[in-house]
Amino acid sequence: MLMGRPDTTPYDLRFQLLGVPVRIHPAFWIVGLMLGFDQTDPKRTLVWVAVLFVSILWHEMGHAMAAVWNGLRPSVVLYWMGGLCFSERDRLGIGGNIAVILGGPGAGFVLGLLTVMIGAGVGGLTLQDNLALFGLGSGSIREAISKFNSPYVLSFYYSMLFFNFGWTLVNLLPIWSLDGGQFLAQVLTSRHPYRGMQQTYTVGMIAAGLVALWAFSADQTFLAIFFALFAFSNYQGRRALQQQGGYGSFDVDRGDWWKRGR
């Protein structure tokens, strides 16, 4: 997502990874612990947070590496909503922008495939086994689980697939400001910035609303609230754009888009 940069705190964790400055806001750990808390087995909570950290950082580094390859100097922040990569993409054309946007999801799929390959090589897990873990396909979930010598290894493996395949696909939905929504915006605004952004917000509002309704009907309360907030955010964005007559920034990395005309 491209949103405002979270405020710094004295408790931020800072380091550099492959030359990219990384900052982790304390809220990242707090929300991660809340979402993955397992009162019956706290060790599973630690596994969840570890996978969350690795997967989101890997995703944001995918954006960052694509930015570096395009001559930019990115930075990464992990915070309560996930991760952000700042890279001043306004310097790039549409091709470079799309490369940076898709770098994150691409990295997620690569990490998921690496996990599957390790599972096949070390544990003998087949495609049917992987599908069975998620209740898909014709494989036996009992047989799949039996190939793990530890419940924590199973939890780690399952979570890695869940995040790097499942949530990567969700992140590609055409909802601003998910990566899929940013990709859609690049395509629609390439010829007509104002109208294209209006269309992006409209599509995002409808798509997020439909996912929220589905999640609510499936008793997925957290997911329903999450996408309801996205629907409302897209509604607000479209309304603000109309009130400003199009003269407003829709991307922190392209703050002067309106200067190039509507």
C-alpha positions as CSV (number, residue, x, y, z in Angstrom):
1,M,0.0,0.0,0.0
2,L,1.1,3.6,-0.6
3,M,0.0,5.6,2.3
4,G,1.5,8.2,4.6
5,R,4.7,7.3,6.3
6,P,4.1,6.1,9.8
7,D,5.5,8.4,12.6
8,T,8.8,7.4,14.1
9,T,9.0,6.2,17.7
10,P,11.9,5.6,20.1
11,Y,11.1,1.9,19.9
12,D,11.5,1.5,16.1
13,L,13.8,-1.2,15.0
14,R,16.1,0.0,12.2
15,F,18.6,-1.8,10.0
16,Q,19.7,-2.1,6.3
17,L,19.0,-5.0,4.1
18,L,20.8,-5.2,0.7
19,G,21.5,-1.5,1.0
20,V,17.8,-0.7,1.7
21,P,16.9,1.2,4.9
22,V,14.3,-0.8,6.9
23,R,12.3,0.5,9.8
24,I,9.9,-1.6,11.9
25,H,7.3,0.3,13.9
26,P,6.4,-1.4,17.3
27,A,2.8,-1.6,16.2
28,F,3.8,-4.2,13.7
29,W,4.7,-6.6,16.4
30,I,1.7,-5.7,18.6
31,V,-0.8,-6.3,15.8
32,G,1.0,-9.5,14.7
33,L,0.8,-10.9,18.2
34,M,-2.9,-10.0,18.5
35,L,-3.9,-11.5,15.1
36,G,-1.9,-14.7,15.7
37,F,-2.4,-15.2,19.4
38,D,-3.0,-18.8,20.3
39,Q,-3.8,-19.2,24.0
40,T,-3.7,-23.0,23.9
41,D,-0.1,-22.9,22.5
42,P,1.8,-19.6,22.7
43,K,4.6,-21.2,20.5
44,R,2.2,-21.2,17.6
45,T,1.9,-17.4,18.1
46,L,5.6,-17.0,17.7
47,V,5.6,-19.1,14.6
48,W,2.8,-16.9,13.1
49,V,4.7,-13.7,13.9
50,A,7.9,-15.1,12.4
51,V,6.2,-16.0,9.2
52,L,4.3,-12.7,9.1
53,F,7.6,-10.8,9.5
54,V,9.5,-12.8,6.9
55,S,6.7,-12.7,4.3
56,I,5.9,-9.0,4.6
57,L,9.5,-8.0,4.6
58,W,10.3,-10.2,1.6
59,H,7.3,-8.7,-0.2
60,E,8.4,-5.1,0.5
61,M,11.9,-6.0,-0.5
62,G,10.5,-7.2,-3.8
63,H,9.2,-3.7,-4.4
64,A,12.5,-2.2,-3.2
65,M,14.7,-4.4,-5.4
66,A,12.6,-3.5,-8.4
67,A,13.0,0.1,-7.5
68,V,16.8,-0.2,-7.1
69,W,17.0,-1.9,-10.5
70,N,15.2,1.2,-11.9
71,G,17.8,3.5,-10.4
72,L,15.8,4.6,-7.3
73,R,16.7,4.7,-3.6
74,P,13.8,3.0,-1.8
75,S,13.2,2.5,1.9
76,V,10.9,0.1,3.7
77,V,8.6,0.5,6.7
78,L,6.7,-2.3,8.5
79,Y,3.8,-1.0,10.6
80,W,0.4,-2.1,11.9
81,M,-1.3,-2.4,8.5
82,G,1.6,-4.4,7.0
83,G,4.4,-2.9,4.9
84,L,5.2,0.2,2.8
85,C,7.9,0.8,0.3
86,F,8.8,4.4,-0.5
87,S,10.7,4.9,-3.8
88,E,9.8,8.1,-5.5
89,R,8.3,6.3,-8.5
90,D,7.3,9.6,-10.1
91,R,10.7,9.5,-11.8
92,L,9.7,6.4,-13.8
93,G,7.5,5.8,-16.8
94,I,4.6,3.5,-16.7
95,G,6.8,0.4,-17.4
96,G,9.1,1.2,-14.5
97,N,6.1,1.9,-12.2
98,I,4.4,-1.4,-13.0
99,A,7.7,-3.2,-12.4
100,V,8.0,-1.8,-8.9
101,I,4.3,-2.4,-8.2
102,L,4.5,-6.1,-9.3
103,G,7.9,-6.7,-7.7
104,G,6.3,-7.3,-4.3
105,P,3.7,-9.9,-5.4
106,G,6.3,-11.5,-7.7
107,A,8.6,-11.9,-4.7
108,G,5.8,-13.4,-2.7
109,F,5.1,-16.1,-5.3
110,V,8.8,-16.9,-5.5
111,L,9.0,-17.4,-1.7
112,G,5.9,-19.6,-1.8
113,L,7.4,-21.7,-4.6
114,L,10.7,-22.0,-2.7
115,T,8.7,-23.2,0.3
116,V,6.9,-25.8,-1.8
117,M,10.2,-27.0,-3.3
118,I,11.7,-27.4,0.2
119,G,8.6,-29.3,1.3
120,A,8.8,-31.6,-1.6
121,G,12.6,-32.2,-1.2
122,V,12.7,-32.6,2.5
123,G,9.2,-33.9,3.4
124,G,8.1,-35.5,0.2
125,L,5.0,-33.3,0.0
126,T,3.2,-33.5,-3.3
127,L,0.9,-31.0,-5.0
128,Q,-2.1,-32.9,-3.7
129,D,-0.7,-32.7,-0.2
130,N,-0.3,-29.0,-0.4
131,L,-3.9,-28.5,-1.7
132,A,-5.2,-30.9,1.0
133,L,-3.8,-28.7,3.8
134,F,-6.2,-26.0,2.6
135,G,-9.1,-28.4,2.1
136,L,-8.7,-28.3,-1.7
137,G,-8.3,-31.1,-4.2
138,S,-8.8,-34.8,-3.7
139,G,-5.8,-35.5,-1.4
140,S,-6.0,-36.6,2.2
141,I,-5.3,-34.0,4.8
142,R,-4.4,-36.7,7.3
143,E,-1.8,-38.1,5.0
144,A,-0.4,-34.6,4.3
145,I,-0.2,-33.8,8.0
146,S,1.5,-37.1,8.7
147,K,4.5,-36.0,6.7
148,F,5.4,-33.4,9.3
149,N,7.5,-34.4,12.3
150,S,6.5,-31.4,14.4
151,P,3.2,-29.4,14.7
152,Y,5.3,-26.2,14.7
153,V,6.9,-27.2,11.4
154,L,3.4,-27.8,10.0
155,S,2.3,-24.5,11.3
156,F,5.3,-22.7,9.8
157,Y,4.8,-24.4,6.4
158,Y,1.1,-23.8,6.3
159,S,1.5,-20.2,7.2
160,M,4.2,-19.6,4.6
161,L,1.9,-21.0,1.9
162,F,-1.1,-19.0,3.2
163,F,0.7,-15.7,3.2
164,N,2.8,-16.0,0.1
165,F,0.1,-17.6,-2.2
166,G,-3.2,-16.7,-0.5
167,W,-2.5,-13.1,0.6
168,T,-0.4,-12.4,-2.5
169,L,-3.5,-13.2,-4.6
170,V,-5.7,-11.0,-2.4
171,N,-3.1,-8.2,-2.7
172,L,-3.6,-8.4,-6.5
173,L,-7.3,-7.6,-6.3
174,P,-8.2,-4.3,-8.1
175,I,-8.6,-2.4,-4.9
176,W,-6.8,0.8,-4.2
177,S,-4.3,0.9,-2.4
178,L,-3.5,-2.8,-2.8
179,D,-0.9,-3.6,-5.4
180,G,-3.6,-4.7,-7.8
181,G,-5.3,-1.4,-7.4
182,Q,-2.1,0.5,-8.0
183,F,-1.5,-1.6,-11.2
184,L,-5.0,-0.7,-12.3
185,A,-4.4,3.0,-11.6
186,Q,-1.2,2.9,-13.7
187,V,-3.1,1.5,-16.6
188,L,-6.2,3.7,-16.4
189,T,-4.4,7.0,-15.6
190,S,-1.7,6.6,-18.3
191,R,-3.9,8.6,-20.8
192,H,-6.4,10.3,-18.5
193,P,-5.2,10.8,-14.9
194,Y,-8.3,12.3,-13.4
195,R,-10.9,10.1,-15.1
196,G,-8.6,7.1,-14.7
197,M,-8.3,7.6,-10.9
198,Q,-12.0,8.1,-10.6
199,Q,-12.5,4.7,-12.3
200,T,-9.8,3.1,-10.1
201,Y,-11.6,4.3,-6.9
202,T,-15.0,3.1,-8.3
203,V,-13.7,-0.4,-9.1
204,G,-11.9,-0.6,-5.8
205,M,-15.0,0.5,-3.9
206,I,-17.2,-2.1,-5.6
207,A,-14.6,-4.9,-5.4
208,A,-13.8,-4.3,-1.7
209,G,-17.5,-4.1,-0.9
210,L,-18.2,-7.5,-2.6
211,V,-15.3,-9.1,-0.7
212,A,-16.6,-7.6,2.6
213,L,-20.1,-9.0,1.9
214,W,-18.7,-12.4,1.1
215,A,-16.5,-12.4,4.2
216,F,-19.4,-11.4,6.4
217,S,-21.7,-14.2,5.0
218,A,-18.8,-16.6,5.6
219,D,-18.5,-15.5,9.3
220,Q,-15.0,-14.1,8.5
221,T,-15.5,-11.0,10.7
222,F,-11.9,-9.7,10.6
223,L,-11.8,-10.0,6.8
224,A,-15.2,-8.4,6.4
225,I,-14.1,-5.4,8.5
226,F,-10.7,-5.2,6.7
227,F,-12.3,-4.9,3.3
228,A,-15.2,-2.7,4.5
229,L,-12.5,-0.2,5.5
230,F,-11.0,-0.5,2.0
231,A,-14.4,0.1,0.4
232,F,-14.9,3.2,2.6
233,S,-11.3,4.4,1.8
234,N,-12.0,4.1,-1.9
235,Y,-15.3,5.9,-1.5
236,Q,-13.5,8.7,0.4
237,G,-10.8,8.9,-2.2
238,R,-13.3,9.3,-5.1
239,R,-15.3,11.9,-3.2
240,A,-12.2,13.9,-2.4
241,L,-11.1,13.7,-6.0
242,Q,-14.4,15.1,-7.1
243,Q,-14.4,17.9,-4.5
244,Q,-10.9,18.9,-5.6
245,G,-11.8,18.9,-9.2
246,G,-9.0,16.3,-9.8
247,Y,-6.3,18.5,-8.4
248,G,-5.0,16.2,-5.7
249,S,-2.4,13.6,-5.4
250,F,-3.4,10.0,-5.6
251,D,0.0,8.5,-4.9
252,V,2.7,9.6,-2.5
253,D,5.2,8.7,-5.2
254,R,3.5,10.7,-8.0
255,G,2.4,13.8,-6.1
256,D,2.6,16.1,-9.1
257,W,0.5,14.0,-11.5
258,W,-2.1,16.7,-11.9
259,K,0.5,19.2,-13.1
260,R,0.7,17.2,-16.3
261,G,-2.9,17.8,-17.1
262,R,-6.2,16.0,-16.9
